[in-house]
Amino acid sequence: MAHQLEQMAYVGETPWHGLGNQLTPNQPIEVWAQQAGMDWQIESSNVSYMAANHKGQNLILPHDEQRVLYRSDTHAPLSVVSQRYQEVQPKQILEFYRDLTEQSGFELETAGVLKGGKKFWALARTGQTSALKGKDVSNGYILLATACDGTLATTAQFTSIRVVCNNTLAIALKGQNSSAGVVKVPHSTKFDADKIKQQLGISVRAWQEHMYEMKQLCQRKVSQQEAAMYFDAVFNNSNLSTSEQDEGIIQFYRNVATQAKNNATKTEPNGRAMSKVMSMFNGQGRGAELSSAKDTAYGLLCSITEFADHERRAMSQDHRLDSAWFGAGAALKQRGLEQALRLVI
């Protein structure tokens, strides 16, 4: 199957799909642009259409309300947009990191182009790191991505990556008007890198807040019944609270937990997925036996993030990454975080 990935550059270990150009650390932005396939411009042209007059002659007429976006290098079309649309160039995504890498100790780790240039991103490590009990290390990153096909606003977000399993989790930014905890710039607004950095700068404390929450999750022991109810809440949007549930419902969840632990086939909604994450929680997940995750609410969350990033069904690894960062996988992880935090309220 054809890859969504157009081109990519990275430093360090080979990334999720095994593709891309490996760079040595601390390369300049210009090298990143070339090796990541981001050294081209988004151009635009007015839209025209063909119509026939009463004599059967073809006429080419303008459609002034819209433009077509296309690549400057290949002239391949990217999308049709309104005249009000504010495009963000691939190099602008990389330029966002120039002063951060040159002056603030950030380090670019991956950058690339998806879907033939319709979506592109860069991910940089911030230098923030923290270890939970059992030497379970997570590192802080900033992800900046955009799309010109209507699928994604220009999006900047703090991201935590758990080293033992390479799971990614968006870090909530306090005070931002977004359930996903991100800074989003719609394409009806001009992209202002300095303004985004100011918003992110105000939220640097989000890393400490995030790790404090993760430590709370590590301290919250959970039973098999609670685990089954948690996964049902995440996958089926049910109520996590047990206060009003009768004994019959509680017994049902006990049965779900037992079946999941034994890898039994289930027929309830999202049964296969719930069985998979339960088995990961019960020792089959990467890092599941660390003291931070074993039988804890943090372990529940890690099972969800590992499932979304590495196990969830996808047409290709490229589609999986797209989903895990920007789509259904990201939404699943966000629900997992919200439900896990309810366990420690």
C-alpha positions as CSV (number, residue, x, y, z in Angstrom):
1,M,0.0,0.0,0.0
2,A,1.3,3.5,-0.8
3,H,2.6,5.5,2.1
4,Q,1.0,8.8,3.2
5,L,4.6,9.8,4.0
6,E,6.1,12.0,1.4
7,Q,9.5,12.5,3.0
8,M,10.9,12.8,6.5
9,A,14.1,13.5,8.4
10,Y,15.0,12.5,12.0
11,V,17.8,12.3,14.5
12,G,18.4,9.4,16.9
13,E,16.6,6.1,16.6
14,T,14.8,5.1,13.5
15,P,11.2,6.3,13.9
16,W,7.8,4.4,13.8
17,H,7.8,3.4,10.1
18,G,11.5,2.7,9.4
19,L,11.7,5.4,6.7
20,G,13.3,8.8,6.5
21,N,16.7,10.5,6.2
22,Q,18.8,10.2,9.4
23,L,20.6,13.4,10.4
24,T,23.3,14.0,12.9
25,P,22.2,16.2,15.8
26,N,22.2,20.1,15.7
27,Q,21.7,20.5,12.0
28,P,20.7,23.9,10.8
29,I,17.1,24.6,9.7
30,E,18.1,24.7,6.1
31,V,19.4,21.1,6.2
32,W,16.2,20.0,7.9
33,A,14.1,21.7,5.2
34,Q,15.9,19.8,2.4
35,Q,16.1,16.4,4.1
36,A,12.6,16.5,5.4
37,G,11.1,17.4,2.0
38,M,10.0,20.8,3.2
39,D,12.0,23.0,0.9
40,W,9.2,24.1,-1.4
41,Q,6.4,26.8,-1.3
42,I,2.7,26.6,-1.4
43,E,1.6,28.6,-4.5
44,S,-1.9,29.6,-5.5
45,S,-3.9,30.3,-8.6
46,N,-7.4,31.5,-9.2
47,V,-10.0,28.9,-10.0
48,S,-11.6,28.7,-13.5
49,Y,-14.2,26.4,-14.9
50,M,-15.3,25.3,-18.4
51,A,-18.8,25.9,-19.7
52,A,-20.4,25.6,-23.1
53,N,-22.3,28.4,-24.7
54,H,-25.4,28.1,-26.9
55,K,-23.2,27.4,-30.0
56,G,-21.5,24.5,-28.2
57,Q,-18.3,26.5,-27.8
58,N,-16.3,25.9,-24.6
59,L,-15.7,28.9,-22.5
60,I,-13.2,29.2,-19.6
61,L,-14.7,31.4,-16.9
62,P,-13.2,32.6,-13.6
63,H,-14.6,31.6,-10.1
64,D,-13.4,34.5,-8.1
65,E,-14.4,33.2,-4.7
66,Q,-11.9,30.4,-4.6
67,R,-8.2,29.5,-5.3
68,V,-6.3,26.3,-5.9
69,L,-3.2,25.7,-3.8
70,Y,-0.3,23.7,-5.4
71,R,3.3,22.8,-4.8
72,S,5.9,25.1,-6.3
73,D,8.3,22.1,-7.1
74,T,5.9,19.6,-8.7
75,H,2.9,21.8,-9.4
76,A,0.8,19.0,-7.8
77,P,-2.6,20.4,-6.5
78,L,-3.1,20.4,-2.8
79,S,-6.6,21.8,-2.2
80,V,-9.2,24.4,-3.2
81,V,-9.7,27.1,-0.7
82,S,-11.5,30.4,-0.3
83,Q,-9.8,33.8,-1.0
84,R,-9.7,34.4,2.8
85,Y,-7.6,31.3,3.4
86,Q,-4.2,32.0,5.0
87,E,-1.7,29.3,4.0
88,V,1.2,28.4,6.2
89,Q,4.4,27.5,4.4
90,P,6.5,24.3,5.2
91,K,9.5,26.4,6.0
92,Q,7.5,28.5,8.5
93,I,6.9,25.3,10.5
94,L,10.7,24.8,10.7
95,E,11.5,28.5,11.2
96,F,9.3,28.4,14.3
97,Y,12.0,26.4,16.0
98,R,15.0,28.4,14.8
99,D,15.5,30.5,17.9
100,L,14.3,27.7,20.2
101,T,17.1,25.4,18.9
102,E,19.7,28.1,18.6
103,Q,19.1,29.9,21.9
104,S,16.8,27.8,24.2
105,G,18.3,24.3,24.0
106,F,15.5,22.7,22.0
107,E,16.5,20.0,19.5
108,L,14.5,19.0,16.4
109,E,13.9,15.2,16.3
110,T,11.6,14.7,13.4
111,A,10.0,16.7,10.6
112,G,8.3,15.7,7.5
113,V,5.5,15.8,4.9
114,L,2.4,13.6,4.7
115,K,-0.2,13.1,2.0
116,G,1.8,14.6,-0.8
117,G,2.3,17.9,1.0
118,K,-1.2,18.4,2.3
119,K,0.1,18.0,5.9
120,F,3.5,18.7,7.4
121,W,5.0,18.8,10.9
122,A,8.1,19.2,13.1
123,L,8.7,17.8,16.5
124,A,11.3,19.1,18.9
125,R,12.5,18.0,22.3
126,T,12.3,20.7,24.9
127,G,14.9,19.4,27.2
128,Q,12.4,18.7,30.0
129,T,12.5,15.2,31.4
130,S,11.2,13.5,34.5
131,A,11.2,10.0,36.0
132,L,8.4,8.2,37.8
133,K,9.0,5.4,40.2
134,G,10.7,2.4,38.7
135,K,12.8,4.7,36.5
136,D,9.9,5.3,34.1
137,V,11.2,8.3,32.1
138,S,9.2,10.7,30.0
139,N,10.5,13.6,27.9
140,G,8.9,16.8,26.9
141,Y,8.4,17.9,23.3
142,I,6.6,20.6,21.2
143,L,4.8,19.5,18.1
144,L,3.9,22.0,15.4
145,A,1.8,20.8,12.5
146,T,-0.5,22.2,9.8
147,A,-2.5,21.1,6.8
148,C,-3.8,22.8,3.7
149,D,-6.6,20.3,2.9
150,G,-9.0,21.4,5.6
151,T,-8.2,18.6,8.0
152,L,-6.1,20.5,10.5
153,A,-5.7,24.0,11.8
154,T,-2.1,25.0,12.5
155,T,-1.6,23.3,15.8
156,A,1.1,23.7,18.5
157,Q,1.1,21.4,21.5
158,F,3.2,20.2,24.3
159,T,3.7,16.4,24.1
160,S,5.0,13.9,26.5
161,I,6.8,10.8,25.2
162,R,7.3,7.8,27.5
163,V,10.7,6.4,26.7
164,V,10.1,2.8,27.4
165,C,7.4,2.5,24.8
166,N,7.6,5.7,22.7
167,N,4.0,6.5,23.5
168,T,2.9,10.1,22.9
169,L,0.4,12.1,25.0
170,A,-0.7,15.7,24.5
171,I,-0.1,17.8,27.6
172,A,-3.1,19.9,28.6
173,L,-2.4,23.6,28.6
174,K,-4.2,25.3,31.5
175,G,-6.4,28.1,30.4
176,Q,-6.5,27.2,26.7
177,N,-10.0,26.9,25.2
178,S,-9.4,23.4,23.9
179,S,-10.4,20.1,25.2
180,A,-7.2,18.6,23.7
181,G,-5.0,21.1,25.4
182,V,-3.4,22.6,22.3
183,V,-2.9,26.1,20.7
184,K,-4.8,26.1,17.4
185,V,-4.6,28.8,14.7
186,P,-7.4,28.5,12.1
187,H,-6.5,29.2,8.5
188,S,-8.8,32.2,8.5
189,T,-6.2,33.9,10.7
190,K,-2.6,34.8,9.8
191,F,0.0,32.5,11.4
192,D,2.0,34.4,14.0
193,A,4.8,32.3,15.4
194,D,5.7,34.8,18.1
195,K,2.2,34.9,19.4
196,I,2.1,31.1,19.6
197,K,5.4,31.0,21.5
198,Q,4.0,33.5,24.0
199,Q,1.0,31.2,24.6
200,L,3.2,28.2,24.9
201,G,5.7,30.1,27.1
202,I,3.0,31.0,29.5
203,S,2.3,27.3,29.8
204,V,5.8,26.0,30.3
205,R,4.6,25.1,33.8
206,A,2.3,22.6,32.1
207,W,5.2,20.1,32.2
208,Q,5.4,20.2,35.9
209,E,1.6,20.0,36.3
210,H,1.5,17.1,33.8
211,M,4.1,15.1,35.7
212,Y,2.4,15.8,39.0
213,E,-0.8,14.3,37.6
214,M,1.1,11.3,36.3
215,K,2.7,10.8,39.7
216,Q,-0.8,10.9,41.2
217,L,-1.9,8.2,38.7
218,C,1.1,6.1,39.7
219,Q,-0.1,6.1,43.3
220,R,-3.7,5.1,42.5
221,K,-4.0,1.3,42.6
222,V,-6.8,-0.1,40.6
223,S,-8.7,-3.5,40.7
224,Q,-9.5,-5.6,37.6
225,Q,-13.1,-4.4,38.0
226,E,-12.1,-0.8,37.9
227,A,-9.8,-1.4,34.9
228,A,-12.7,-3.0,33.0
229,M,-14.9,-0.1,33.8
230,Y,-12.2,2.4,32.8
231,F,-11.7,0.8,29.4
232,D,-15.5,0.7,28.9
233,A,-15.7,4.4,29.7
234,V,-12.9,5.2,27.3
235,F,-14.0,3.1,24.4
236,N,-17.8,3.3,24.8
237,N,-18.2,6.7,26.5
238,S,-20.0,5.2,29.5
239,N,-20.0,6.5,33.0
240,L,-16.9,5.6,35.0
241,S,-18.7,6.2,38.4
242,T,-19.9,3.1,40.3
243,S,-22.0,4.9,42.8
244,E,-25.3,4.1,41.2
245,Q,-24.5,0.8,39.6
246,D,-26.3,-2.3,40.9
247,E,-24.7,-5.7,41.6
248,G,-25.7,-7.1,38.2
249,I,-23.8,-4.4,36.3
250,I,-20.8,-4.8,38.6
251,Q,-20.8,-8.5,37.9
252,F,-20.9,-7.9,34.2
253,Y,-17.7,-5.8,34.4
254,R,-16.1,-8.5,36.5
255,N,-16.8,-10.9,33.7
256,V,-15.5,-8.5,31.1
257,A,-12.2,-8.2,33.1
258,T,-11.8,-11.9,33.4
259,Q,-12.5,-12.5,29.7
260,A,-10.1,-9.7,28.7
261,K,-7.4,-11.0,30.9
262,N,-7.7,-14.5,29.3
263,N,-7.8,-13.0,25.8
264,A,-11.3,-14.3,25.3
265,T,-13.3,-13.2,22.3
266,K,-16.1,-10.8,23.3
267,T,-19.0,-9.4,21.3
268,E,-19.7,-6.2,23.2
269,P,-18.9,-2.9,21.5
270,N,-15.2,-2.4,20.9
271,G,-14.7,-5.9,22.5
272,R,-11.4,-6.7,20.7
273,A,-9.9,-3.4,21.5
274,M,-10.9,-3.6,25.2
275,S,-9.5,-7.2,25.4
276,K,-6.2,-6.0,23.9
277,V,-5.7,-3.1,26.3
278,M,-6.7,-5.2,29.2
279,S,-4.0,-7.8,28.3
280,M,-1.5,-4.9,27.9
281,F,-2.5,-3.6,31.3
282,N,-2.0,-7.0,32.8
283,G,1.6,-7.4,31.7
284,Q,1.8,-7.6,27.9
285,G,2.3,-3.9,27.3
286,R,5.7,-2.3,27.1
287,G,6.7,-1.1,30.6
288,A,3.5,-2.7,32.1
289,E,5.6,-4.4,34.8
290,L,7.3,-1.2,36.0
291,S,6.2,-0.2,39.5
292,S,4.8,3.1,38.0
293,A,2.3,1.2,35.8
294,K,1.6,-2.2,37.4
295,D,-2.0,-2.3,38.7
296,T,-2.2,1.6,38.7
297,A,-4.2,4.2,37.0
298,Y,-1.1,5.3,35.2
299,G,-0.8,1.8,33.8
300,L,-4.4,2.1,32.5
301,L,-3.5,5.3,30.6
302,C,-0.2,3.8,29.2
303,S,-2.2,0.9,27.8
304,I,-4.5,3.3,26.0
305,T,-1.6,5.4,24.6
306,E,0.3,2.3,23.5
307,F,-2.8,0.9,21.8
308,A,-3.5,4.2,20.0
309,D,0.2,4.7,18.9
310,H,1.2,1.1,18.1
311,E,-1.6,-1.4,18.1
312,R,-4.8,0.2,16.8
313,R,-5.9,-0.9,13.4
314,A,-4.6,1.3,10.6
315,M,-4.2,1.1,6.8
316,S,-0.5,1.8,7.3
317,Q,2.0,3.1,9.9
318,D,1.7,6.5,8.3
319,H,-2.1,6.5,8.8
320,R,-1.5,5.3,12.4
321,L,0.8,8.3,13.1
322,D,-1.7,10.7,11.5
323,S,-4.5,9.3,13.7
324,A,-2.3,9.2,16.9
325,W,-1.3,12.8,16.6
326,F,-4.2,14.5,14.9
327,G,-7.2,12.2,14.5
328,A,-9.2,9.4,16.2
329,G,-6.2,8.0,18.0
330,A,-5.5,11.4,19.6
331,A,-9.1,11.7,20.7
332,L,-9.0,8.2,22.2
333,K,-5.9,9.1,24.2
334,Q,-7.5,12.4,25.4
335,R,-10.5,10.4,26.7
336,G,-8.1,8.0,28.4
337,L,-6.4,10.9,30.1
338,E,-9.6,12.4,31.2
339,Q,-11.0,9.2,32.6
340,A,-7.8,8.3,34.4
341,L,-7.7,11.7,36.1
342,R,-11.2,11.0,37.4
343,L,-9.8,8.1,39.4
344,V,-7.6,10.5,41.4
345,I,-10.1,13.3,42.0
